[in-house]
Amino acid sequence: IDYYVRYGNHLRAATVAAHLSRLGRWIARLAGAESASQSPVNTVADRFANGLAAIRSSAEVLRDIPDLDDEERALFVAIVLEEERRLARVLKALPELAAKPLVSR
């Protein structure tokens, strides 16, 4: 993203950030197959780490590029809001997850 921002290609930066956010969620879903063998705590931690990374990178773009047009700004705001909703769902599921017995492998 820094490359695109440095050379003034803001729309490309927005596109790259959106694709990176989607890629992170896709990788997290693929890792879901592995997460069956991970502890529930590690799974939750991984999901929070991915969401926080997307929120942080979007916030940094919003902070560092004050001249984003309305469409680009809306894209980054949408990423932040989507990740917040996803993290809220994970947080809401925690009590149910904590109530399940741990299975040793």
C-alpha positions as CSV (number, residue, x, y, z in Angstrom):
1,I,0.0,0.0,0.0
2,D,2.8,2.4,0.8
3,Y,4.1,2.2,-2.8
4,Y,0.7,3.2,-4.2
5,V,0.2,6.0,-1.6
6,R,3.7,7.4,-2.1
7,Y,3.1,7.8,-5.8
8,G,-0.4,9.3,-5.5
9,N,-2.4,6.3,-6.8
10,H,-5.0,6.6,-4.0
11,L,-7.7,4.6,-5.8
12,R,-5.2,1.7,-6.3
13,A,-4.3,1.9,-2.6
14,A,-8.0,1.6,-1.8
15,T,-8.4,-1.4,-4.1
16,V,-5.3,-3.1,-2.7
17,A,-6.4,-2.6,0.9
18,A,-9.8,-4.0,0.1
19,H,-8.3,-7.0,-1.6
20,L,-5.9,-7.6,1.3
21,S,-8.8,-7.5,3.7
22,R,-10.7,-10.0,1.7
23,L,-7.6,-12.2,1.3
24,G,-7.1,-12.1,5.1
25,R,-10.7,-13.4,5.6
26,W,-10.3,-16.0,2.9
27,I,-7.0,-17.3,4.6
28,A,-8.8,-17.3,7.9
29,R,-11.6,-19.5,6.5
30,L,-9.0,-21.9,4.9
31,A,-7.3,-22.0,8.3
32,G,-10.7,-22.9,9.8
33,A,-10.1,-26.5,8.7
34,E,-6.9,-26.4,10.7
35,S,-8.6,-24.6,13.6
36,A,-10.4,-27.9,14.5
37,S,-7.0,-29.0,15.8
38,Q,-6.2,-25.7,17.4
39,S,-7.3,-24.7,20.8
40,P,-10.5,-22.5,20.9
41,V,-8.4,-19.7,22.5
42,N,-5.9,-19.7,19.6
43,T,-8.8,-19.7,17.1
44,V,-10.4,-16.7,18.7
45,A,-7.1,-14.9,19.0
46,D,-6.3,-15.5,15.3
47,R,-9.7,-14.1,14.3
48,F,-9.3,-11.0,16.5
49,A,-5.7,-10.5,15.2
50,N,-6.9,-10.6,11.6
51,G,-9.8,-8.2,12.3
52,L,-7.7,-5.8,14.2
53,A,-5.1,-5.7,11.4
54,A,-7.8,-4.8,8.8
55,I,-9.1,-2.1,11.1
56,R,-5.7,-0.7,11.8
57,S,-4.6,-0.6,8.1
58,S,-7.9,1.1,7.1
59,A,-7.5,3.6,9.9
60,E,-3.9,4.3,8.9
61,V,-5.0,5.0,5.3
62,L,-7.8,7.3,6.5
63,R,-5.3,9.1,8.7
64,D,-2.4,9.3,6.3
65,I,-4.3,10.3,3.1
66,P,-6.5,13.2,4.0
67,D,-7.4,13.9,0.4
68,L,-9.2,10.7,-0.3
69,D,-12.3,11.2,-2.3
70,D,-15.7,10.3,-0.9
71,E,-15.8,6.9,-2.7
72,E,-12.4,5.9,-1.4
73,R,-13.1,7.1,2.1
74,A,-16.4,5.2,2.1
75,L,-14.5,2.0,1.1
76,F,-12.2,2.2,4.1
77,V,-15.0,3.1,6.5
78,A,-16.9,0.1,5.2
79,I,-14.0,-2.2,5.9
80,V,-13.7,-0.9,9.5
81,L,-17.5,-1.3,10.1
82,E,-17.5,-4.8,8.5
83,E,-14.6,-6.0,10.7
84,E,-16.2,-4.5,13.8
85,R,-19.4,-6.5,13.1
86,R,-17.4,-9.6,12.5
87,L,-15.4,-9.2,15.7
88,A,-18.7,-8.5,17.6
89,R,-20.1,-11.8,16.3
90,V,-16.9,-13.6,17.5
91,L,-17.2,-11.9,20.9
92,K,-20.9,-12.8,21.2
93,A,-20.0,-16.5,20.5
94,L,-17.3,-16.6,23.2
95,P,-19.6,-17.7,26.1
96,E,-20.9,-20.7,24.0
97,L,-17.4,-21.6,23.0
98,A,-16.2,-21.4,26.6
99,A,-19.0,-23.7,27.7
100,K,-17.9,-26.5,25.4
101,P,-15.6,-29.1,26.8
102,L,-12.1,-29.2,25.3
103,V,-11.3,-32.2,23.2
104,S,-7.8,-33.6,23.4
105,R,-6.2,-34.8,20.2
